[in-house]
């Protein structure tokens, strides 16, 4: 069972992503930021803050830097999701340990 955070005014509907968003809210212990920001054209575009949140980065890790929106997206796009990096290192270290045991044996 997912422990959802208390509902607040302005709660967004995430459609088929609702359960995943709720799980990530609980893990991060913070709500997602609004996913879009207004563009000069009057349309909307992806907000860097939602990308930062989805990657599990600390609040403001990239978005508090004095960078244009495009540079923030570039930094986030070239970044590493900490949980994935941790898992990859765990797997690599396990392979390294196994290889060392084969050499010793």
MITORGU-263763 format. One record per residue: residue number from 1; x, y, z of N, C-alpha, C, O in turn; residue in one letter. Coordinates in pm, whole numbers, plus 32768, in hexadecimal, padded with zeros to 4 digits. Example, Ala and Ser with C-alpha at 12.3 -4.5 7.8 and 13.67 -1.06 7.14 Angstrom:
BEGIN
+-----+------+------+------+-------+-------+-------+------+------+------+------+------+------+---------+
: num : n.xx : n.yy : n.zz : ca.xx : ca.yy : ca.zz : c.xx : c.yy : c.zz : o.xx : o.yy : o.zz : residuo :
+-----+------+------+------+-------+-------+-------+------+------+------+------+------+------+---------+
:   1 : 8527 : 7DC7 : 830C :  84CE :  7E3E :  830C : 8528 : 7EB6 : 830C : 8590 : 7EB4 : 834E :       A :
:   2 : 8505 : 7F1F : 82C4 :  8557 :  7F96 :  82CA : 850A : 8003 : 8313 : 853D : 8072 : 8324 :       S :
+-----+------+------+------+-------+-------+-------+------+------+------+------+------+------+---------+
***
This chain:
BEGIN
+-----+------+------+------+-------+-------+-------+------+------+------+------+------+------+---------+
: num : n.xx : n.yy : n.zz : ca.xx : ca.yy : ca.zz : c.xx : c.yy : c.zz : o.xx : o.yy : o.zz : residuo :
+-----+------+------+------+-------+-------+-------+------+------+------+------+------+------+---------+
:   1 : 8054 : 7F8A : 8000 :  8000 :  8000 :  8000 : 8058 : 807C : 8000 : 80B8 : 8084 : 804C :       X :
:   2 : 8038 : 80DB : 7FAD :  8084 :  8157 :  7FA4 : 8051 : 81BA : 800B : 7FD9 : 81D3 : 8015 :       X :
:   3 : 80AD : 81F2 : 8059 :  8089 :  8259 :  80BA : 8090 : 82DF : 8074 : 80FB : 831B : 806A :       X :
:   4 : 8020 : 830F : 8044 :  801F :  838F :  7FFE : 8031 : 8402 : 8061 : 8004 : 83FB : 80D3 :       X :
:   5 : 8072 : 846A : 8032 :  807C :  84E3 :  8083 : 7FF3 : 8524 : 8088 : 7FA2 : 850D : 802E :       X :
:   6 : 7FD7 : 8574 : 80ED :  7F54 :  85B5 :  80F4 : 7F37 : 8608 : 8077 : 7F8F : 8649 : 8040 :       X :
:   7 : 7EBB : 8603 : 804C :  7E92 :  864F :  7FD6 : 7E93 : 86E3 : 7FF8 : 7E6B : 870A : 8065 :       X :
:   8 : 7EC0 : 8734 : 7F9B :  7EBF :  87C4 :  7FB0 : 7E7C : 8808 : 7F3A : 7E67 : 87CB : 7ED1 :       X :
:   9 : 7E59 : 8885 : 7F4B :  7E17 :  88D0 :  7EE0 : 7E71 : 88D4 : 7E66 : 7EEB : 88E2 : 7E73 :       X :
:  10 : 7E37 : 88C9 : 7DF2 :  7E85 :  88CF :  7D77 : 7EC6 : 884C : 7D51 : 7F21 : 884A : 7CFE :       X :
:  11 : 7E9A : 87DD : 7D8C :  7ED3 :  875A :  7D6B : 7EBC : 873C : 7CD7 : 7E4D : 874E : 7CA4 :       X :
:  12 : 7F23 : 8710 : 7C95 :  7F1B :  86EF :  7C06 : 7EE8 : 8662 : 7BF2 : 7EF6 : 860D : 7C4A :       X :
:  13 : 7EAF : 864A : 7B81 :  7E87 :  85C3 :  7B58 : 7EF6 : 8590 : 7AFB : 7F16 : 85CF : 7A97 :       X :
:  14 : 7F2F : 851E : 7B1F :  7FA0 :  84E8 :  7AD4 : 7F78 : 8474 : 7A79 : 7FCF : 8436 : 7A3C :       X :
:  15 : 7EF8 : 8457 : 7A6F :  7EC8 :  83EE :  7A16 : 7F04 : 8367 : 7A39 : 7F06 : 833F : 7AAD :       X :
:  16 : 7F35 : 8321 : 79D4 :  7F6A :  829A :  79EA : 7FED : 829A : 7A3A : 801B : 8230 : 7A64 :       X :
:  17 : 8027 : 830F : 7A50 :  80A2 :  8319 :  7A9F : 8088 : 8334 : 7B33 : 80E6 : 833E : 7B81 :       X :
:  18 : 8009 : 8340 : 7B58 :  7FE3 :  8368 :  7BE0 : 8026 : 8312 : 7C4D : 8060 : 8348 : 7CAB :       X :
:  19 : 8020 : 828E : 7C3F :  8058 :  8236 :  7CA7 : 80F0 : 8244 : 7CB0 : 8129 : 8244 : 7D1D :       X :
:  20 : 8131 : 8251 : 7C3E :  81C3 :  8263 :  7C3E : 81E8 : 82E8 : 7C7E : 8249 : 82F0 : 7CCA :       X :
:  21 : 819E : 8350 : 7C61 :  81B7 :  83D4 :  7C9C : 81A3 : 83CC : 7D33 : 81F4 : 8401 : 7D7E :       X :
:  22 : 813A : 838A : 7D5E :  8120 :  837D :  7DEE : 8190 : 8330 : 7E34 : 81BA : 8356 : 7EA1 :       X :
:  23 : 81BF : 82C4 : 7DF6 :  822E :  8277 :  7E31 : 82AB : 82CE : 7E3D : 82F0 : 82CB : 7EA3 :       X :
:  24 : 82C8 : 831B : 7DD6 :  8340 :  836E :  7DD7 : 8333 : 83DF : 7E3D : 8395 : 8405 : 7E7D :       X :
:  25 : 82BA : 8414 : 7E4D :  82A0 :  847A :  7EB5 : 82C5 : 8443 : 7F3E : 8306 : 8487 : 7F8E :       X :
:  26 : 829C : 83C9 : 7F59 :  82B6 :  838B :  7FDB : 834C : 8374 : 7FED : 8382 : 838F : 8058 :       X :
:  27 : 838D : 8342 : 7F87 :  841C :  8328 :  7F8F : 846A : 83A9 : 7FA5 : 84C2 : 83AF : 7FFB :       X :
:  28 : 844A : 8410 : 7F59 :  8491 :  848F :  7F63 : 8461 : 84E7 : 7FD7 : 84A4 : 8546 : 7FFF :       X :
:  29 : 83ED : 84C4 : 800C :  83AE :  8511 :  8078 : 8396 : 85A2 : 8051 : 83A4 : 85FE : 80A2 :       X :
:  30 : 8372 : 85B4 : 7FD2 :  834A :  863A :  7FA3 : 82F6 : 862C : 7F25 : 8306 : 85CD : 7ED8 :       X :
:  31 : 829E : 868A : 7F13 :  8244 :  8689 :  7EA0 : 828D : 86AE : 7E20 : 82F4 : 86F1 : 7E24 :       X :
:  32 : 8258 : 8682 : 7DAF :  8296 :  86AA :  7D31 : 8279 : 873E : 7D15 : 820E : 8770 : 7D39 :       X :
:  33 : 82D6 : 8782 : 7CD5 :  82B8 :  880B :  7CAB : 8259 : 8809 : 7C34 : 8243 : 87A0 : 7BF7 :       X :
:  34 : 8224 : 887C : 7C13 :  81CD :  8884 :  7B9E : 8220 : 885D : 7B24 : 8291 : 888D : 7B16 :       X :
:  35 : 81ED : 8809 : 7ACB :  823F :  87D0 :  7A61 : 8260 : 882D : 79EB : 82BD : 8812 : 79A0 :       X :
:  36 : 8214 : 8898 : 79DC :  822D :  88F0 :  7969 : 8238 : 8981 : 7996 : 820B : 89A8 : 7A02 :       X :
:  37 : 8276 : 89CE : 793F :  827F :  8A5E :  7953 : 8253 : 8AA2 : 78D1 : 825B : 8A65 : 7867 :       X :
:  38 : 8224 : 8B1E : 78DA :  81FA :  8B63 :  785F : 8271 : 8B82 : 7804 : 82DD : 8BA6 : 7833 :       X :
:  39 : 825B : 8B73 : 7784 :  82C0 :  8B99 :  7720 : 829C : 8C23 : 76EA : 822C : 8C52 : 76FC :       X :
:  40 : 82FB : 8C63 : 76AA :  82E2 :  8CE7 :  7670 : 8275 : 8CE3 : 7606 : 8232 : 8D47 : 75ED :       X :
:  41 : 8264 : 8C6F : 75C8 :  8200 :  8C5F :  755E : 8172 : 8C54 : 7596 : 8111 : 8C53 : 754A :       X :
:  42 : 8165 : 8C4D : 761B :  80E2 :  8C3A :  7656 : 80C1 : 8BA8 : 7672 : 8062 : 8B8A : 76BA :       X :
:  43 : 810F : 8B4F : 763A :  80FE :  8AC1 :  7655 : 8147 : 8AA0 : 76D6 : 8176 : 8AF9 : 771C :       X :
:  44 : 8150 : 8A20 : 76F5 :  819A :  89F7 :  776D : 8210 : 89A0 : 7744 : 8212 : 8966 : 76D7 :       X :
:  45 : 8271 : 8998 : 779D :  82E5 :  8942 :  7784 : 830D : 8900 : 7807 : 82E5 : 892B : 7873 :       X :
:  46 : 835A : 8898 : 77FC :  8383 :  8849 :  786F : 83D4 : 889F : 78D1 : 8430 : 88E6 : 78A8 :       X :
:  47 : 83B1 : 8897 : 794F :  83F8 :  88E1 :  79B8 : 8472 : 8892 : 79E5 : 8466 : 881B : 7A00 :       X :
:  48 : 84E6 : 88D2 : 79F0 :  855C :  888A :  7A22 : 8546 : 884F : 7AAE : 857F : 87E7 : 7ACF :       X :
:  49 : 84F4 : 8891 : 7AFF :  84DD :  8861 :  7B88 : 849E : 87D6 : 7B8B : 84BD : 8786 : 7BE4 :       X :
:  50 : 8446 : 87B7 : 7B2B :  8408 :  8732 :  7B2B : 846F : 86C8 : 7B02 : 846B : 8657 : 7B35 :       X :
:  51 : 84CA : 86EA : 7AA8 :  8534 :  868D :  7A80 : 858F : 8671 : 7AF8 : 85B1 : 85FE : 7B14 :       X :
:  52 : 85B4 : 86DB : 7B3D :  8607 :  86CE :  7BB5 : 85C2 : 8673 : 7C1C : 8602 : 861D : 7C58 :       X :
:  53 : 8541 : 8687 : 7C30 :  84F3 :  8637 :  7C8F : 84ED : 85A5 : 7C62 : 8501 : 854A : 7CB2 :       X :
:  54 : 84D1 : 858E : 7BE0 :  84C5 :  8505 :  7BAD : 8549 : 84BA : 7BB9 : 854B : 8440 : 7BC8 :       X :
:  55 : 85B9 : 8502 : 7BB1 :  863C :  84C3 :  7BBF : 865E : 84A6 : 7C51 : 86C1 : 8462 : 7C6D :       X :
:  56 : 860E : 84DA : 7CAE :  8627 :  84C2 :  7D3B : 8695 : 851A : 7D74 : 86CE : 84FB : 7DDD :       X :
:  57 : 86B2 : 8586 : 7D30 :  871B :  85E1 :  7D5F : 86E5 : 863B : 7DCE : 866C : 8652 : 7DD5 :       X :
:  58 : 873B : 866C : 7E24 :  870E :  86C8 :  7E8D : 86CD : 8745 : 7E4F : 86F4 : 8770 : 7DE3 :       X :
:  59 : 866D : 877D : 7E94 :  8628 :  87F5 :  7E67 : 868D : 8864 : 7E4A : 86DC : 8889 : 7EA0 :       X :
:  60 : 868A : 8898 : 7DD0 :  86E2 :  8905 :  7DAA : 876D : 88DC : 7D7F : 87C1 : 8932 : 7D66 :       X :
:  61 : 8788 : 885B : 7D75 :  880E :  8829 :  7D52 : 8840 : 886B : 7CD1 : 88B5 : 8891 : 7CC8 :       X :
:  62 : 87E8 : 8877 : 7C6F :  880A :  88BA :  7BF1 : 87BA : 893A : 7BE1 : 87EE : 899F : 7BB1 :       X :
:  63 : 873C : 8937 : 7C0A :  86E4 :  89A8 :  7BF0 : 8703 : 8A23 : 7C43 : 86D5 : 8A90 : 7C21 :       X :
:  64 : 874F : 8A16 : 7CAE :  8777 :  8A8C :  7CFB : 87F3 : 8AD0 : 7CC2 : 8819 : 8B3C : 7CEF :       X :
:  65 : 8832 : 8A91 : 7C60 :  88A6 :  8ACD :  7C1F : 8877 : 8B3C : 7BC1 : 880A : 8B34 : 7B89 :       X :
:  66 : 88C9 : 8BA1 : 7BB1 :  88A5 :  8C11 :  7B5A : 88C3 : 8BEC : 7AC9 : 8922 : 8C1D : 7A8B :       X :
:  67 : 886F : 8B93 : 7A93 :  887E :  8B63 :  7A0A : 87FC : 8B77 : 79BF : 8790 : 8B70 : 79FB :       X :
:  68 : 8802 : 8B90 : 793C :  8787 :  8B94 :  78ED : 8743 : 8B0B : 78EF : 8783 : 8AA5 : 790A :       X :
:  69 : 86C3 : 8B0A : 78D2 :  8676 :  8A8D :  78D2 : 86B5 : 8A23 : 7879 : 86BD : 89AE : 789F :       X :
:  70 : 86E3 : 8A4A : 7803 :  871E :  89E8 :  77A7 : 879E : 89AB : 77E1 : 87B6 : 8933 : 77D1 :       X :
:  71 : 87EF : 89FB : 7825 :  8868 :  89C6 :  7863 : 8845 : 8969 : 78D7 : 888A : 8906 : 78EF :       X :
:  72 : 87DA : 8988 : 7920 :  87AD :  8930 :  798C : 8783 : 88A9 : 7953 : 87A7 : 8840 : 7988 :       X :
:  73 : 8737 : 88AC : 78E5 :  870D :  882F :  78A5 : 8787 : 87E1 : 7872 : 878B : 8767 : 787F :       X :
:  74 : 87E8 : 8826 : 783B :  8860 :  87E3 :  780A : 88AB : 87A2 : 787D : 88D7 : 872F : 7872 :       X :
:  75 : 88BA : 87EA : 78EC :  88FF :  87B2 :  7960 : 88B5 : 8738 : 7996 : 88F3 : 86D2 : 79B7 :       X :
:  76 : 8831 : 8742 : 799D :  87E2 :  86D1 :  79CE : 87E8 : 865C : 796D : 87F2 : 85E8 : 7996 :       X :
:  77 : 87E1 : 867A : 78ED :  87E5 :  8611 :  7887 : 886A : 85C8 : 7883 : 8870 : 8552 : 785F :       X :
:  78 : 88D5 : 860E : 78A6 :  895A :  85D0 :  78A8 : 897C : 8598 : 7931 : 89E8 : 8561 : 7945 :       X :
:  79 : 8921 : 85A7 : 798F :  8939 :  8579 :  7A18 : 891E : 84E6 : 7A29 : 88F0 : 84A1 : 79CE :       X :
:  80 : 893A : 84B8 : 7A9F :  8926 :  842C :  7AC4 : 88BF : 8425 : 7B33 : 88C6 : 8472 : 7B93 :       X :
:  81 : 8861 : 83CA : 7B27 :  87FF :  83B4 :  7B91 : 8849 : 836B : 7C01 : 887D : 82FD : 7BEC :       X :
:  82 : 884E : 83A6 : 7C79 :  889D :  836A :  7CE6 : 887C : 82D8 : 7D02 : 88D6 : 8288 : 7D1B :       X :
:  83 : 87FB : 82B4 : 7CFE :  87D4 :  822A :  7D1B : 880A : 81CB : 7CB1 : 8831 : 815B : 7CD1 :       X :
:  84 : 880B : 81F6 : 7C33 :  8841 :  81A1 :  7BC9 : 88D8 : 8191 : 7BD8 : 890E : 8124 : 7BC5 :       X :
:  85 : 891C : 81FE : 7BFA :  89AD :  81F9 :  7C0E : 89D0 : 819A : 7C80 : 8A2E : 814B : 7C75 :       X :
:  86 : 8985 : 81A1 : 7CEB :  899D :  814A :  7D5E : 898C : 80B7 : 7D36 : 89DE : 8062 : 7D59 :       X :
:  87 : 8921 : 809B : 7CEE :  8907 :  8012 :  7CC3 : 8976 : 7FE1 : 7C64 : 89A6 : 7F71 : 7C71 :       X :
:  88 : 899E : 8037 : 7C06 :  8A07 :  8011 :  7BA8 : 8A8A : 7FF3 : 7BF1 : 8ACC : 7F90 : 7BD2 :       X :
:  89 : 8AAF : 8046 : 7C50 :  8B2A :  802E :  7C9C : 8B22 : 7FAD : 7CEE : 8B84 : 7F64 : 7CF9 :       X :
:  90 : 8AAD : 7F93 : 7D27 :  8A99 :  7F17 :  7D72 : 8AAF : 7E9E : 7D17 : 8AF2 : 7E3D : 7D3E :       X :
:  91 : 8A77 : 7EA4 : 7C9F :  8A86 :  7E35 :  7C40 : 8B17 : 7E27 : 7C12 : 8B4B : 7DB8 : 7C09 :       X :
:  92 : 8B58 : 7E97 : 7BF6 :  8BE4 :  7E92 :  7BCA : 8C3F : 7E5B : 7C37 : 8C99 : 7E0B : 7C1B :       X :
:  93 : 8C28 : 7E85 : 7CB2 :  8C7B :  7E52 :  7D21 : 8C65 : 7DBD : 7D37 : 8CC3 : 7D75 : 7D58 :       X :
:  94 : 8BEA : 7D90 : 7D25 :  8BCF :  7D00 :  7D33 : 8C1B : 7CB3 : 7CC7 : 8C55 : 7C4A : 7CE4 :       X :
:  95 : 8C1B : 7CE6 : 7C4C :  8C66 :  7CA4 :  7BE0 : 8CFC : 7CA5 : 7BFD : 8D41 : 7C42 : 7BE5 :       X :
:  96 : 8D2E : 7D15 : 7C32 :  8DBC :  7D1F :  7C54 : 8DE2 : 7CBA : 7CC0 : 8E4A : 7C78 : 7CB6 :       X :
:  97 : 8D8E : 7CAE : 7D27 :  8DA8 :  7C4C :  7D92 : 8DAA : 7BBD : 7D5A : 8E00 : 7B6C : 7D7E :       X :
:  98 : 8D4A : 7BA0 : 7D03 :  8D44 :  7B1A :  7CC7 : 8DBF : 7AFF : 7C73 : 8DF6 : 7A91 : 7C77 :       X :
:  99 : 8DEC : 7B61 : 7C27 :  8E63 :  7B51 :  7BD2 : 8EDF : 7B3C : 7C28 : 8F34 : 7AEA : 7C05 :       X :
: 100 : 8EEA : 7B84 : 7C96 :  8F5E :  7B73 :  7CF0 : 8F5F : 7AE8 : 7D2E : 8FC9 : 7AAB : 7D3E :       X :
: 101 : 8EEA : 7AB6 : 7D53 :  8EE3 :  7A31 :  7D8F : 8F0C : 79C6 : 7D2A : 8F4B : 7963 : 7D4F :       X :
: 102 : 8EEA : 79DA : 7CAA :  8F12 :  797C :  7C43 : 8FA9 : 797B : 7C30 : 8FE4 : 7912 : 7C1B :       X :
: 103 : 8FE8 : 79F0 : 7C39 :  9079 :  79FC :  7C2A : 90C0 : 79B9 : 7C9E : 9125 : 7975 : 7C8B :       X :
: 104 : 908C : 79CC : 7D18 :  90C7 :  7994 :  7D90 : 90B7 : 78FB : 7D91 : 9111 : 78B4 : 7DBF :       X :
: 105 : 9049 : 78CA : 7D60 :  902D :  783A :  7D64 : 907D : 77EC : 7D03 : 906F : 7772 : 7CFC :       X :
+-----+------+------+------+-------+-------+-------+------+------+------+------+------+------+---------+
***
